[in-house]
Amino acid sequence: MVKLPHEALHQIFRESPNLFADTVQRVCDVDFPDIVEYEVVDTDLTEIRPLVRRPDTVIRAETPSGPHLLVVEAQNREEPAKIRSWAYYLSYLESRYDLPATLLVTTPSAATARWARGPFRLGLAAFPSVTVSPLVAGPDNVPFVTEVEDAVEDVAFAVFSALTHRLNPDIEKALGPLAQALDTVQPEQGAVWADLIEVGLAGCAQDFWRKIMQTMQYEFGSQLAQQSAAKAEARIILKFLDMRGVFVSDEDRRRIESCTDLEMLEAWVMRAPSVESVDELF
């Protein structure tokens, strides 16, 4: 089963594709061109035969040296079966789009990072037909960002650093500076980063991050708190209506779930236990 921390470790590249070039340059010591334009590519690589193939994230990037396909795979453990999948992804994408493709594996595990670097050879041991050598970003080569100045300098990379080091027992040292750094970006982007951090962490670290978000006075923090409260109120309203057998159309459900006016939602909460229809609620 795919879990949220796994999703965060590749979704972050969809939010900031140039993070791919930045990570490869800084962490893998590879001279990768900067990305000037991008689009997220459909990750369904399934052919007519029922063999499902889906890389985590694929991005078509425009660079000064031409278009390029960026493939990001989040990996939590050694998984030998993925080696053939990676070879398939790269060959399929290059054949379909006639573009070079580069694979970056991200992982919060140092042991998995060491394994994922390969190289992996397919075919006869003495005469391999295909060699797969992924670029890998893990806690053994991604800097652990714990200073506010460093986090502010490159917020996207600081977020990625925190997600990569989520298993570090000292991860809380990175979360306070990271929260301060988020206050330097646009509130909308800060909210996206904050959400990714929350789903990308686990256990005590996730609880610690939530407490920071609840107490901080930054604008995006307030937005997140309001969004969270609004969603909770909407769930209560819909639960009351369901218990009373009140019909709720898709349009009305969307209206309730998308409302961010807490005063309005609280009024609906008060009415929901006694109304006979959604019209009465509104």
C-alpha positions as CSV (number, residue, x, y, z in Angstrom):
1,M,0.0,0.0,0.0
2,V,1.3,3.4,-1.0
3,K,1.6,5.7,2.1
4,L,1.5,9.5,2.5
5,P,5.2,9.9,3.4
6,H,6.0,8.1,0.1
7,E,3.8,10.4,-1.8
8,A,5.3,13.5,-0.3
9,L,8.9,12.5,-1.4
10,H,8.0,12.7,-5.1
11,Q,5.0,15.1,-5.1
12,I,7.4,17.9,-3.9
13,F,9.0,17.8,-7.3
14,R,5.7,18.6,-9.0
15,E,5.5,21.7,-6.8
16,S,9.0,22.8,-7.6
17,P,10.4,21.0,-10.6
18,N,13.7,22.9,-10.6
19,L,14.3,21.1,-7.3
20,F,15.2,18.2,-9.5
21,A,18.1,20.1,-11.1
22,D,19.1,21.6,-7.7
23,T,19.1,18.2,-6.0
24,V,21.1,16.5,-8.7
25,Q,23.6,19.3,-8.8
26,R,24.0,19.7,-5.0
27,V,23.5,16.1,-3.8
28,C,24.6,13.9,-6.7
29,D,27.3,16.2,-8.0
30,V,26.0,15.9,-11.5
31,D,26.0,19.0,-13.8
32,F,22.3,19.0,-14.7
33,P,20.8,22.0,-16.6
34,D,18.5,24.4,-14.9
35,I,14.8,24.0,-15.7
36,V,13.1,27.0,-17.2
37,E,9.6,25.5,-18.0
38,Y,7.9,22.3,-17.2
39,E,4.7,20.2,-17.3
40,V,3.7,17.1,-15.4
41,V,3.4,14.1,-17.6
42,D,0.8,11.3,-17.3
43,T,2.5,8.5,-15.4
44,D,0.4,5.7,-16.9
45,L,2.8,3.7,-19.0
46,T,0.6,0.7,-19.3
47,E,0.5,-1.0,-22.7
48,I,-2.3,-2.9,-24.3
49,R,-1.3,-6.1,-22.5
50,P,-2.5,-5.9,-18.8
51,L,0.8,-5.1,-17.2
52,V,0.5,-2.0,-15.2
53,R,3.5,0.4,-15.0
54,R,3.3,3.7,-13.1
55,P,6.3,5.7,-12.1
56,D,5.7,8.0,-9.2
57,T,6.3,11.3,-10.9
58,V,7.2,12.2,-14.5
59,I,8.0,15.8,-15.6
60,R,8.8,17.2,-19.0
61,A,11.3,20.0,-18.4
62,E,12.5,22.6,-20.8
63,T,16.2,23.4,-20.2
64,P,18.8,25.5,-22.0
65,S,20.1,22.3,-23.6
66,G,16.7,21.2,-24.7
67,P,13.7,19.2,-23.4
68,H,14.3,16.5,-20.8
69,L,12.1,13.9,-19.0
70,L,12.5,13.8,-15.2
71,V,11.5,10.6,-13.5
72,V,11.2,10.6,-9.7
73,E,10.7,7.4,-7.7
74,A,10.2,7.4,-3.9
75,Q,11.7,4.3,-2.3
76,N,11.4,3.3,1.3
77,R,13.1,-0.1,1.2
78,E,15.2,-2.4,-1.0
79,E,12.9,-3.8,-3.7
80,P,14.7,-5.7,-6.4
81,A,11.6,-6.0,-8.5
82,K,11.7,-2.3,-9.1
83,I,15.0,-2.5,-11.0
84,R,13.2,-4.0,-14.1
85,S,10.4,-1.4,-13.7
86,W,13.0,1.4,-13.7
87,A,14.6,0.1,-16.8
88,Y,11.1,-0.1,-18.4
89,Y,10.2,3.4,-17.4
90,L,13.3,4.9,-18.9
91,S,13.2,2.9,-22.2
92,Y,9.4,3.4,-22.6
93,L,9.6,7.2,-22.0
94,E,12.6,7.7,-24.3
95,S,10.9,5.7,-27.0
96,R,7.5,7.4,-26.6
97,Y,8.7,11.0,-26.4
98,D,12.0,10.7,-28.2
99,L,13.7,12.6,-25.3
100,P,16.4,11.8,-22.8
101,A,15.1,10.6,-19.4
102,T,16.8,10.8,-16.1
103,L,15.8,8.8,-13.0
104,L,16.1,10.2,-9.5
105,V,15.3,7.9,-6.6
106,T,14.5,9.6,-3.3
107,T,14.5,7.8,0.1
108,P,14.5,8.5,3.8
109,S,16.7,5.4,4.4
110,A,20.4,5.5,4.1
111,A,20.6,1.7,3.6
112,T,18.0,2.0,0.8
113,A,20.0,4.9,-0.8
114,R,23.1,2.7,-0.9
115,W,21.3,-0.1,-2.5
116,A,19.4,2.1,-5.0
117,R,22.7,3.5,-6.5
118,G,23.4,0.2,-8.2
119,P,24.5,0.0,-10.8
120,F,22.0,-2.8,-11.8
121,R,22.8,-5.0,-14.8
122,L,20.1,-6.9,-16.7
123,G,21.1,-9.9,-18.9
124,L,24.1,-12.1,-18.6
125,A,26.4,-11.2,-15.7
126,A,29.4,-11.1,-18.0
127,F,27.6,-9.3,-20.8
128,P,24.7,-7.2,-19.5
129,S,22.3,-5.9,-22.1
130,V,21.0,-3.0,-19.9
131,T,22.6,-1.1,-17.0
132,V,20.5,1.1,-14.8
133,S,22.4,3.6,-12.6
134,P,19.8,5.8,-10.8
135,L,20.7,9.1,-9.3
136,V,19.8,8.8,-5.6
137,A,19.0,11.4,-2.9
138,G,18.9,10.1,0.6
139,P,19.8,11.0,4.2
140,D,23.4,10.0,3.5
141,N,24.0,12.7,0.9
142,V,21.2,15.3,1.3
143,P,22.3,18.1,3.7
144,F,20.3,18.2,7.0
145,V,19.1,21.8,7.0
146,T,18.8,23.1,10.6
147,E,19.7,26.8,10.3
148,V,17.0,29.4,9.4
149,E,19.4,31.2,7.0
150,D,19.9,28.0,5.0
151,A,16.2,27.2,5.0
152,V,15.3,30.7,3.8
153,E,17.9,30.6,1.0
154,D,16.2,27.6,-0.6
155,V,12.8,26.8,0.9
156,A,12.0,24.0,-1.5
157,F,15.3,22.2,-0.9
158,A,14.8,22.7,2.9
159,V,11.4,21.0,2.7
160,F,12.9,18.2,0.7
161,S,15.7,17.9,3.2
162,A,13.2,17.6,6.1
163,L,11.2,14.9,4.2
164,T,14.4,13.0,3.4
165,H,15.6,13.1,7.0
166,R,12.2,12.3,8.5
167,L,13.7,9.2,10.2
168,N,16.5,11.2,11.9
169,P,16.0,11.3,15.7
170,D,17.0,15.0,15.6
171,I,14.4,15.9,12.9
172,E,12.7,18.4,15.3
173,K,15.9,20.5,15.0
174,A,15.0,21.1,11.3
175,L,11.3,21.8,11.7
176,G,11.4,25.0,13.7
177,P,13.7,26.8,11.3
178,L,11.7,25.4,8.4
179,A,8.5,26.9,9.8
180,Q,10.2,30.3,10.0
181,A,11.4,29.9,6.4
182,L,7.9,29.2,5.1
183,D,6.9,32.7,6.4
184,T,9.2,34.2,3.7
185,V,7.2,32.7,0.7
186,Q,3.8,33.5,-0.6
187,P,1.1,32.3,1.7
188,E,-0.4,30.0,-0.9
189,Q,2.9,28.3,-1.6
190,G,3.7,28.2,2.2
191,A,0.4,26.3,2.7
192,V,1.3,23.8,0.1
193,W,4.8,23.2,1.6
194,A,3.3,23.0,5.1
195,D,0.8,20.3,4.0
196,L,3.5,18.3,2.2
197,I,5.7,18.4,5.3
198,E,2.8,17.2,7.5
199,V,1.9,14.2,5.2
200,G,5.6,13.5,4.7
201,L,6.4,13.1,8.4
202,A,5.3,10.4,10.8
203,G,4.9,9.8,14.5
204,C,6.3,12.3,17.0
205,A,7.8,14.5,14.2
206,Q,4.4,14.9,12.6
207,D,2.8,15.8,15.9
208,F,5.6,18.3,16.6
209,W,5.0,19.9,13.2
210,R,1.2,20.1,13.8
211,K,1.8,21.9,17.1
212,I,4.1,24.4,15.3
213,M,1.4,25.0,12.8
214,Q,-1.3,25.5,15.5
215,T,0.8,28.0,17.5
216,M,2.6,30.0,14.8
217,Q,1.2,33.4,13.9
218,Y,2.4,33.4,10.2
219,E,-0.3,34.1,7.7
220,F,-0.2,30.7,6.0
221,G,-0.3,29.0,9.4
222,S,-3.5,30.8,10.1
223,Q,-4.9,29.8,6.7
224,L,-4.0,26.2,7.4
225,A,-5.7,26.3,10.8
226,Q,-8.8,27.9,9.3
227,Q,-8.9,25.3,6.5
228,S,-8.6,22.5,9.0
229,A,-11.4,23.9,11.2
230,A,-13.6,24.4,8.1
231,K,-13.2,20.8,7.0
232,A,-14.0,19.5,10.4
233,E,-17.2,21.6,10.6
234,A,-18.2,20.4,7.1
235,R,-17.8,16.8,8.2
236,I,-20.0,17.4,11.2
237,I,-22.7,19.0,9.2
238,L,-22.8,16.2,6.6
239,K,-22.8,13.6,9.4
240,F,-25.8,15.2,11.0
241,L,-27.7,15.4,7.7
242,D,-26.8,11.7,6.9
243,M,-28.1,10.6,10.4
244,R,-31.4,12.4,9.7
245,G,-31.7,10.9,6.3
246,V,-31.6,14.4,4.6
247,F,-30.9,14.1,0.9
248,V,-27.7,16.1,-0.1
249,S,-27.1,16.6,-3.8
250,D,-23.5,16.7,-5.2
251,E,-23.8,20.5,-5.6
252,D,-24.9,21.0,-2.0
253,R,-22.2,18.7,-0.7
254,R,-19.6,20.8,-2.7
255,R,-21.1,24.0,-1.3
256,I,-20.7,22.7,2.3
257,E,-17.2,21.2,1.8
258,S,-15.8,24.2,0.0
259,C,-17.2,26.8,2.5
260,T,-14.4,28.5,4.5
261,D,-16.6,31.0,6.4
262,L,-16.3,29.6,9.9
263,E,-19.2,31.7,11.2
264,M,-21.5,30.4,8.4
265,L,-20.3,26.8,9.1
266,E,-21.0,27.2,12.8
267,A,-24.5,28.4,12.0
268,W,-25.1,25.4,9.8
269,V,-23.8,23.1,12.5
270,M,-26.4,24.5,14.9
271,R,-29.2,24.0,12.3
272,A,-28.2,20.6,11.0
273,P,-29.6,18.4,13.8
274,S,-33.1,19.8,13.3
275,V,-33.6,20.5,9.5
276,E,-35.7,18.4,7.2
277,S,-34.0,19.6,4.0
278,V,-30.7,21.2,2.8
279,D,-32.8,24.3,1.8
280,E,-33.6,24.7,5.5
281,L,-30.0,24.4,6.4
282,F,-29.0,27.2,4.0
